[in-house]
Amino acid sequence: MCLSFQNKYAFLKKVDSLESRSTKWECEKLEAVGDELDENGNRRTETLELWKRNPVECIKELMGNPEFHEHMKYAPEHLYCDPEGKQQLYENMSTGDWWWRMQENLPKGATIAPVILASDKTSLSRFSGDKSAWPVYLSIGNIDKSIRRKLSMHATVLIGYLPVSKLECFSKQHRALEGYCLFHRCMRALLAPLIAAGRNGVDMVCADGLVRRVYPILAAYIADHPEQCLIACCRENLCPKCCVARDQRGGTMRWPMRSVTEVCSILEAASQGASPVNFEKWGLRAVNPFWKDLPHADIFHSLTPDILHQLHKGVFKDHIVLWATACTEGGKLEVDRRFRAMPKHPELRHFKKGISLVSQWTGTEYKNMKKVFLGVLSGGAEEAVTRAVRAVLDFIYYAHFEVHSDDSLKQLEDAWNTFHRFKHVFVHLGIRSEFNIPKIHLMQHYVTSIRELGTADGYSTEGPECLYIEFAKMAYNFSNKKGYTSQMATWLQRQKAARRQDDYICWATAQDQITESQEDDDFDDGKSDSEPEDEQSPQASHKAPSQAEEEEQLANGFKIAKKPAYARAKVFELVKDFGAVDFTRCLEDRLHQLAGPSSRRRTGNMSLIIENSSVAVYTQFKVKLPHIPQVSLIPKTTMDTIHAHPAQAATAAHFSMVLAYDPASNHSTDSENPPGRHSRNSLTRAYALSEAMCYTAGISLDHATLPLVYVKWFTPFNTHDRVNGLYTLSRSTCQHRRFASIIPITDIICSCHLIPVWGTSMDRTWMSDTVVELCKKFYFNSYLRHHDFVEFQYLVDRDEL
């Protein structure tokens, strides 16, 4: 192959030579002198290694990366959702108030690079061992948050590994404090280049090719609660952002934010042996903070909301679930029964053993449990308990919005106030005696943080935790497990060099292809422009029919297989296997409707369909969910699968619940109502049928090109439960028979999920596969997806206000 290297050593030398233009790793030796004495009577010392990269150089690489050209902001902006400019929108950091305030404090023409830091200690060993790493990540708020969240875009970079040590050279009583001091000492050394750059600015070549004077300023720090307290130099039983009293964290009173100047003066006085009054009151620790010299930085405003640890794991899982379960009649056993009997849905995890026996929870389990928890609780607990749980769930869902307006922020704050209005029921029932819980108190800072720095989804700790896979665990696996930090840094350096080389090759190849294409356009091959293309040539048929059909389907909002699962299913088989008892009548009504009013006069009372008539039956299809900015900023095709599977030998039947337009509402003329907001949306059980059945009666319907769906209707969305706020519905019947009809596939909006109305105690005969048939009344689950929450909770509540 004529390689330029002959062995591994020579190959790695080649790779190392590729990284000449990027930021190099450096190792700084730190010495910790303890208070323990060795056998010679001398103080014990420990040498620690801080591996770091220059953060300013990393910011230069991010600012100048041409891949981010379309996703960069160089100045703050104001967005509004109304022509009058009364409803402000908050999404990326550029829409927040912090950037506008910083811009006024800097020289005219200055460009701010809002620095976003993240850190968290993680374990590297598997099953046993104490190997750990403490990575520190950096990104900038100029890059769109949707790009920052994509690991493949490498918009968040690793800038250092903090030393992890047990500090055995110190006595136990001083070991914890010295660990705090070591963290701030390392962070101060790591971020030292930001001091001069933040004060004077640095000329940088940006992604658009222009040179700007850039001021990198610490704007946000992503961390969980223990590390936030470590950063803020306070104890973990207090708020790291405000001056709330230790016994007042469970209230709604607003407390002033901590002041950087005041806290630094208190810490300096404490280090000199003084005893400031607020030192103990604010729960401070006597350390030298790394952020005191960073220009224009306010660390207390920079600590961002943590949806994963504060809301999902902390407030919801560790507190609300335990309290509400204890308040439910029947306790854990009743809650587990309801989780086991919950109807299934493809986007919902089924807890087949309940939730009390789950020993190890992840973020996925938290999210799936909260999708149905309000429905599980309804009927089994007091009204105040249900209202308190609903308020917490509403707060979590509002906090997930990717775009906030003044209205949605008001709803977010109202949910927080509603919880505090009903939380005392847990005291009355003897579940709690007080609510001095830091994570519950931190909920009051969400609105302020969103207005300052943009929506909370851009600062989730889920991102840094996913980065552990590449920057910590994979790098550790490629080391020999001894002196692994230096080997991890070297491995990451080589990985980046290979990635940059690969990007360059792709770019160069694309440029060559563009040049060749231009040359081909200039070359005259002798063919006349008017000469028709050969119909049998590959150029004329390069697009397969199936691809064209798929594009046409997506344009209509659905996607279905080319071949049906049952090509020639008999009508009596649909009645027997699919339970479509009124299929014949519904199909005849549909055929008469499509053929026109004169068709009934021609056929009279003659039946158009016989039991041996054949139709093609599909067992699933997909519909495109509408784009909702609160759910996703970037318009993307999100497909929702609709199932209609008959019972098999080892599996039960599965028919999806779907949200569909009621034909009686004449929805085709109502173009102003978006999907999901129609005045007569109804819930149905869906059976997907193909267009072939339109031809079995011998009637030619050229315009009937869309597949049809046989549905059994539920009652429309007219009433909702006054306690949990969920819409209630039941089966729609006519003369004691289920009301059914056949509708076009384009009338299907999306799949949905129903929660049975359990009552005080659940019927023990109900099971997950049979509860839909046995139960008579249901709740529409508006917490299944964020799409459903926006349509059936946020917009409804906003309109009522």
VEXZA-87963 format. One record per residue (C-alpha): x, y, z. Coordinates in pm, whole numbers, padded with zeros to 5 digits, always signed. Each point is the difference from the previous one (the first is absolute). Layout:
XYZ ...
This chain:
+00000+00000+00000 +00308+00224-00002 -00060+00123+00355 +00216+00278+00140 +00053-00193+00325 +00116-00351+00083 -00109-00047+00360 -00233+00136+00266 +00259+00240+00140 +00058+00163-00341 -00376+00017-00062 -00066+00182+00330 +00280+00244-00081 -00182+00080-00325 -00324+00055+00191 +00173+00225+00255 +00139+00216-00281 -00355+00074-00122 -00092+00194+00317 +00246+00285-00045 -00269+00271-00019 -00228-00103+00287 +00027+00055+00373 +00251-00225+00172 -00045-00173+00333 +00219+00112+00289 +00062-00153+00340 +00042+00226+00303 +00141-00154+00316 -00169+00104+00325 +00134-00077+00343 -00231-00046+00297 +00171+00036+00338 -00207-00172+00266 -00019+00022+00378 +00078-00369+00057 +00358-00092+00090 +00205-00283-00146 +00238-00229+00190 +00273+00267-00012 -00220+00264+00156 -00042+00195-00326 -00328+00108-00150 -00134-00239-00258 -00028+00130-00353 -00181-00119-00310 +00078+00092-00360 -00305+00042-00220 -00034+00040-00375 -00228+00254-00167 -00037-00072-00370 -00125+00304-00186 -00035+00179-00332 -00006+00374-00059 -00372+00097+00010 +00057+00313-00214 +00154-00210-00277 -00293-00243+00023 -00240+00294-00035 +00192+00114-00308 -00049-00342-00157 -00374+00006+00074 -00047+00357-00124 +00190-00072-00322 -00149-00339-00082 -00168+00041-00342 -00244-00284+00082 -00173+00236+00244 -00030+00288-00246 -00378-00039-00038 -00050-00049+00374 +00196+00288+00154 -00118+00319+00169 +00236+00294+00050 -00241+00244+00164 -00307-00014+00227 -00348+00011-00144 -00361+00044+00109 -00266-00232-00137 -00377+00052+00023 -00298-00215-00093 -00238+00290-00065 +00022+00302-00232 -00035+00242+00291 +00307-00140+00177 -00182-00073+00325 +00077-00371+00021 +00377-00055+00013 +00147-00336-00093 +00296-00170+00171 +00193-00283-00161 +00378+00023-00059 +00236+00195+00223 -00002+00290-00245 -00367+00066+00086 +00066+00031+00375 +00045+00314+00204 +00355-00089+00114 +00153+00052-00345 -00170+00338-00040 +00126+00113+00340 +00356-00115-00069 -00001+00170-00339 -00069+00335+00166 +00301-00044+00233 +00252-00066-00279 +00151+00236-00261 -00201+00074-00311 +00049-00266-00265 +00107-00269+00247 -00113-00358-00063 -00082-00214+00301 +00080-00370+00014 -00222-00125+00288 +00202-00280+00158 -00197-00306+00112 +00184-00232+00239 -00105-00343+00123 +00164-00244+00238 -00087-00308+00200 +00207-00277+00152 -00067-00346-00145 +00112-00354+00074 +00215-00181-00256 +00023-00345+00157 -00254-00272-00072 -00152-00203+00284 +00301+00059+00226 +00285+00243+00047 +00022+00367+00086 +00130+00150-00323 -00169+00336-00070 +00032+00296-00233 -00114+00359+00037 -00035+00148-00352 -00073+00369-00064 -00179+00093-00322 -00032+00331-00185 -00237+00134-00261 -00115+00347-00104 -00347+00151-00010 +00057+00136-00353 -00071-00350-00135 -00364-00101-00029 -00104-00225+00288 -00133-00265-00239 +00353-00034-00139 +00160+00002+00344 -00217-00295+00101 +00116-00212-00294 +00305-00196+00108 +00097-00064-00363 +00040+00375-00063 +00275+00028+00268 -00124+00344+00106 +00091-00083+00361 +00369-00067+00059 +00200-00143+00285 +00239+00252+00156 +00132-00184+00304 +00011-00290+00242 -00007+00106+00364 +00204-00218+00236 -00199-00253+00202 +00166-00084+00330 -00099-00119+00347 +00248+00251+00150 +00122-00245+00261 +00276+00243+00093 -00266+00197+00190 -00182-00103+00314 -00366-00099-00031 -00128+00319+00159 +00177+00218-00260 -00020-00232-00301 -00337+00122-00130 +00091+00371+00020 +00334-00063-00168 -00181-00183-00279 -00211+00312-00060 +00312+00214-00004 +00168-00237-00246 -00295+00024-00240 +00008+00381-00005 +00379+00002-00028 -00012-00226-00307 -00286+00193-00162 +00189+00325+00057 +00304-00142-00182 -00217-00144-00276 -00195+00321-00070 +00285+00247+00053 +00025+00094-00373 -00363+00122+00011 +00089+00288+00235 +00207+00204-00244 -00213-00103-00298 -00321+00107+00177 +00145+00339+00093 +00176+00096-00323 -00157-00223-00265 +00171-00221-00256 -00006+00030-00380 -00156-00315-00145 -00082-00120-00350 -00367-00094+00015 -00193-00265-00190 -00117+00255-00259 +00360+00100-00081 -00008+00337+00179 +00243+00102+00274 -00166+00122+00320 +00116+00121+00337 -00141-00275+00221 -00044+00022+00379 -00042-00348+00153 -00210+00039+00318 -00124-00275+00228 -00378-00006-00048 -00122-00344+00109 +00124-00292+00208 -00177-00336-00038 +00025-00225+00306 -00213-00204+00237 -00097+00134+00342 +00303-00126+00205 +00240+00145-00255 -00195+00324-00022 +00049+00039+00376 +00370-00084-00044 +00029+00273-00263 -00196+00254+00205 +00209-00077+00314 -00304-00085+00211 -00136-00301+00184 -00227-00242-00185 -00299+00064+00229 -00027+00359-00127 -00079+00164-00331 +00311+00069-00212 -00169+00297-00169 -00184+00210+00262 +00021+00092+00367 -00300-00203+00116 +00003-00089+00369 +00056-00363+00091 -00352-00040+00143 -00179+00196-00277 +00079-00209-00307 -00348-00151-00013 -00182+00331-00047 -00080+00230-00290 +00175+00308+00133 +00249+00158-00243 +00350+00044+00141 +00276+00221-00143 +00262-00165-00217 +00347-00048+00141 +00241+00280-00087 +00343-00089-00140 +00161+00307+00161 -00153-00063+00340 +00072-00373+00004 +00363+00057-00104 +00049+00256+00278 -00149-00240+00256 +00221-00287-00117 +00309+00221+00008 -00079+00112+00353 -00056-00359+00109 +00335-00105-00148 +00170+00263+00221 -00155-00144+00316 -00300+00232+00034 -00357-00120+00062 -00237+00192-00231 -00367-00015+00096 -00122-00132-00334 +00273-00265-00029 -00189-00250+00213 -00344+00132-00092 +00058-00058-00371 +00177-00331+00060 +00323+00104-00172 +00324-00196-00010 +00339+00162+00055 +00147-00045-00349 +00154+00228-00259 -00259-00010-00286 +00125-00042-00354 -00260+00240-00141 +00084+00312+00200 +00249+00131-00261 -00198-00092-00311 -00113+00330-00158 -00374+00074-00026 -00084-00344+00141 -00276-00054+00255 +00025-00363+00102 -00329-00001+00191 -00200+00104-00308 +00209-00239-00212 -00114-00315+00180 -00263-00138-00236 -00313-00211+00065 +00057-00375+00005 -00313-00171-00131 +00137-00352+00035 +00126+00001+00361 -00210+00279+00148 -00338-00081-00156 -00011-00356-00137 +00210-00170+00265 -00026+00243+00289 -00341+00164+00026 -00200-00263-00190 +00159-00340+00069 +00155+00052+00344 -00281+00208+00151 -00333+00029-00184 -00028-00369-00096 +00076-00115+00354 -00236+00251+00160 -00288-00062-00241 +00038-00378+00022 -00023+00019+00378 -00321+00207-00037 -00165-00250-00238 -00253-00243+00139 +00174-00336-00018 +00349+00157-00011 +00273-00162-00208 -00205-00309-00082 -00282+00202-00158 +00242+00223-00193 +00187-00305-00132 -00327-00162-00112 -00092+00308-00199 +00341+00020-00165 -00022-00368-00096 -00351+00044-00145 +00087+00318-00193 -00081-00026-00375 +00311-00027-00214 +00132+00250-00251 +00316-00011-00215 +00132+00321+00158 -00073-00112+00355 +00192-00249+00208 -00226-00260+00157 +00091-00065+00363 -00112-00363+00006 +00115-00044+00361 -00105+00341+00125 +00241+00266+00121 +00070-00097+00361 +00235-00284-00102 +00214+00204-00241 +00341+00018+00167 +00200+00212-00244 -00167+00294-00169 +00120+00193-00304 -00125+00319-00159 -00209-00208-00245 -00189-00167+00285 -00068+00336+00167 -00144+00143-00320 -00216-00303-00075 -00136-00014+00353 -00110+00364-00002 -00190-00052-00327 -00266-00204+00178 +00045+00078+00369 -00278+00259+00018 -00243-00250-00154 +00119-00274+00234 -00060+00222+00301 -00344+00131-00106 -00284-00138+00207 +00225-00167+00254 +00115+00308+00191 -00152+00318+00137 -00071+00284-00239 +00268+00224+00151 +00262-00273-00052 -00099-00037-00367 +00009+00376-00052 +00346+00025+00158 +00134-00281-00219 -00155+00157-00310 +00168+00333+00079 +00343-00167+00023 -00052-00187-00328 -00115+00319-00172 +00311+00178+00128 +00227-00274-00137 -00167+00002-00341 +00009+00380-00023 +00368-00005+00099 +00065-00225-00303 -00128+00256-00251 +00260+00086-00264 -00169+00336-00062 -00155+00203+00279 -00222+00304-00022 -00116+00232+00274 -00322-00203+00012 +00172-00335+00044 +00232+00143+00266 -00308+00120+00185 -00144-00351-00024 +00330-00136+00133 -00014+00231+00299 -00370-00071+00056 +00076-00373+00018 +00264+00068+00266 -00244+00212+00202 -00273-00264-00036 +00225-00265+00150 +00072+00220+00300 -00373+00066+00041 -00079-00373+00031 +00324-00140+00147 -00130+00028+00358 -00220-00306-00058 +00312-00211+00052 +00041+00158+00342 -00365-00059+00090 +00031-00366-00098 +00317-00044+00204 +00229-00061-00297 +00219+00310+00049 +00062+00244+00281 +00181+00265-00209 +00123+00073-00354 +00350+00137+00057 +00133-00185-00303 +00258+00180-00219 -00119-00153-00328 -00358+00111+00062 +00122+00350+00085 +00209+00017-00320 -00319-00025-00208 -00067+00367+00073 +00316+00102-00191 -00103-00160-00333 -00193+00297-00137 +00284+00243+00078 +00262-00231-00154 -00204-00044-00318 -00041+00375-00042 +00373+00048+00060 +00158-00283-00200 -00270-00157-00218 -00200-00318+00043 +00112-00266+00245 +00031-00278-00260 +00323+00160-00120 +00166-00061+00338 -00110-00351+00093 +00250-00222+00180 -00101-00282-00235 +00242+00145-00257 +00313-00017+00217 -00099-00347+00119 -00014-00120-00360 +00343+00152-00062 +00143-00233+00264 -00022-00285-00247 +00257+00148-00237 +00203+00234+00221 +00028-00224+00306 -00111-00362-00026 +00116-00076-00356 +00327+00183+00055 +00057-00197+00321 -00068-00330-00177 +00279+00077-00248 +00252+00052+00280 +00189-00263+00194 -00186+00109+00319 +00322+00129+00159 +00080+00368-00018 -00310+00013-00216 -00060+00377-00005 +00299+00076-00223 -00090-00288-00230 -00360+00122-00021 +00122+00347-00100 +00229-00148-00267 -00274-00224-00138 -00243+00292-00022 +00265+00212-00173 +00047-00266-00266 -00373-00053-00043 -00045+00370-00063 +00289+00002-00248 -00156-00288-00194 -00340+00171+00003 +00142+00330-00125 +00188-00183-00277 -00316-00185-00097 -00195+00327-00014 +00268+00151-00220 -00007-00297-00240 -00380+00023-00025 +00023+00372-00069 +00273-00044-00261 -00192-00283-00169 -00311+00216-00017 +00199+00284-00156 +00140-00239-00263 -00349-00123-00083 -00122+00358-00043 +00289+00073-00235 -00063-00316-00203 -00370+00084-00022 +00079+00346-00134 +00237-00148-00256 -00265-00250-00110 -00249+00282-00046 +00245+00188-00221 +00079-00308-00212 -00221-00043-00308 -00070-00369-00055 -00182+00057-00329 -00350-00066+00129 -00263+00258-00086 -00181+00167+00290 -00330-00085-00165 +00087-00366-00047 -00231-00207+00220 +00146-00229+00265 -00033-00370-00068 -00285-00129+00211 +00188-00323+00071 +00325+00170+00098 +00118-00010+00362 -00017+00380+00018 -00369-00003-00078 -00087-00262+00259 +00249+00072+00277 -00281+00068+00248 -00178-00319+00094 -00379+00011+00005 -00004-00087+00369 +00207+00308+00081 -00233+00223-00199 -00300-00152+00174 +00164+00051+00338 +00061+00367-00073 -00361+00041-00110 -00119-00169+00319 +00214+00222+00221 -00141+00304-00179 -00345-00122+00107 +00119-00053+00357 +00022-00381+00014 +00219-00292-00099 -00114-00355-00075 +00164-00316-00131 -00010-00080-00370 -00139-00349+00059 -00274-00078+00254 +00039-00257+00276 -00319-00176-00118 -00031+00032-00377 -00343-00166-00036 -00175-00003+00335 -00366-00105-00004 -00263+00220+00159 -00108-00273+00242 +00366-00031+00110 +00004+00369+00090 -00305-00054+00218 +00151-00306+00164 +00368+00097+00041 -00014+00379+00016 -00336+00044+00170 -00124+00228-00279 -00363-00105+00042 -00143+00298-00192 +00255-00008-00278 -00248-00087-00278 -00244+00277+00088 +00280+00259+00046 +00161-00092-00330 -00327+00027-00187 -00065+00341+00155 +00349+00110-00101 -00040-00126-00357 -00334+00177-00039 +00152+00317+00140 +00289-00008-00247 -00216-00102-00297 -00251+00279+00052 -00364+00030+00114 -00134-00170-00313 +00173-00330+00081 -00259-00095+00263 -00283+00052-00249 +00171-00228-00251 +00076-00280+00243 -00309+00029+00220 +00013-00235+00297 +00237-00239-00172 +00311-00084+00205 +00322+00098-00171 +00225-00210+00222 -00020-00376+00059 +00180-00205+00264 +00243-00143-00256 +00102+00340-00128 +00374+00058+00035 +00184+00305+00123 +00367+00072+00059 +00074+00064+00366 +00301+00177+00149 +00093-00061+00363 +00177+00332+00049 +00072+00336-00154 +00168+00322+00108 -00127+00356+00024 +00208+00315+00018 -00032+00193+00325 -00048+00375-00038 +00294+00225+00078 -00038+00178+00334 +00272+00255+00089 -00032-00068+00374 +00091-00364-00066 +00272+00050-00262 +00148+00318-00141 +00115-00166-00321 -00281-00119-00231 +00057-00370-00047 -00199-00297-00118 -00120-00194+00304 -00200-00308-00089 -00253-00162+00231 -00081-00367-00058 -00362-00123+00003 -00045-00374+00065 -00285-00243-00076 +00124-00351+00076 -00247-00285+00058 +00057-00254+00273 +00260-00266-00074 +00089-00325+00171 +00232+00158+00256 -00092+00367-00015 -00314+00195+00075 -00170+00226-00250 +00126+00357-00016 -00206+00283-00150 +00126+00354+00042 -00208+00278+00141 +00014+00291-00242 -00109+00359-00004 -00210+00065-00311 -00224+00264-00150 -00370-00066+00034 -00154-00005-00352 -00312+00168+00139 +00205+00314+00073 +00073+00068-00371 +00364+00059+00091 +00111+00059-00357 -00138+00353+00020 +00163+00078+00334 +00349+00094-00115 +00077+00231+00289 +00000-00271+00267 +00333-00185+00009 +00013-00378+00046 -00095-00095+00351 -00201+00321+00055 -00310-00079-00202 -00331+00074+00159 -00119-00360-00032 +00307-00216+00036 -00101-00352+00096 +00182-00304+00119 -00021-00322-00195 +00136-00349-00015 +00168-00043-00336 +00012-00280-00255 +00208+00089-00307 -00147-00106-00331 +00124+00059-00354 -00160+00169-00296 -00058-00341-00163 -00331-00036+00177 -00129+00298-00197 -00004-00219-00313 -00142-00325+00131 -00358+00119-00047 +00056+00055-00368 -00024+00379+00028 +00277+00196-00172 +00116+00284+00226 +00298+00167-00164 +00019+00272+00262 +00000-00245+00293 +00376-00044+00010 +00057+00026+00376 +00002-00302+00232 -00298-00024+00232 -00021-00079+00369 -00275-00184+00187 -00049+00162+00339 -00218-00043+00308 -00081+00336+00153 +00022+00133+00353 -00190+00303+00124 +00136+00346-00098 +00214+00218+00227 -00272+00184+00187 +00072-00038+00372 +00310-00030+00211 +00052-00111+00356 -00007+00297+00236 +00278-00147+00220 +00266-00139-00234 -00097+00213-00303 -00007-00300-00238 -00274-00037-00259 -00244-00282+00076 -00162-00210-00271 -00172-00331-00057 -00103-00219-00292 -00237+00157-00249 -00302-00227-00054 -00311-00003-00215 -00283-00234+00099 +00234-00186+00237 +00256-00056-00279 +00337+00166-00041 -00017+00289-00243 +00245-00074-00282 +00087+00147-00337 +00262-00001-00272 +00203+00317-00048 +00295+00103-00220 +00343-00061+00143 +00066+00375-00012 -00264+00050+00271 +00227-00173+00251 +00195+00256+00202 +00212-00218+00230 -00008-00293+00236 -00092+00064+00360 -00029-00172+00334 -00295-00062+00229 +00014-00049+00375 -00289-00187+00161 -00207+00174+00265 +00101-00233+00281 -00231+00120+00272 +00099-00023+00364 +00128-00354-00046 +00090-00167-00327 -00194-00300-00125 +00235-00295+00058 -00111-00171-00324 +00141+00282-00216 +00322-00077-00184 +00206+00205-00242 -00128-00189-00307 -00368+00000+00103 -00053+00320+00199 -00105+00203-00306 -00285-00243-00070 -00106-00042+00363 +00015+00361+00115 -00288+00232-00090 +00147+00345+00063 +00345+00138-00080 +00230+00298+00040 +00173+00139-00307 +00370-00002+00090 +00131+00344-00090 +00338-00079+00160 +00098-00276-00246 +00205+00236-00218 +00091+00363+00016 -00209+00041-00317 -00308-00110+00193 +00081+00218+00299 +00034+00313-00213 -00325-00066-00188 -00222-00120+00284 +00144+00171+00308 +00199+00313-00080 -00216+00134-00284 -00323-00087+00178 +00109+00167+00324 +00127+00303-00190 -00327+00040-00187 -00199-00027+00323 +00209+00279+00151 
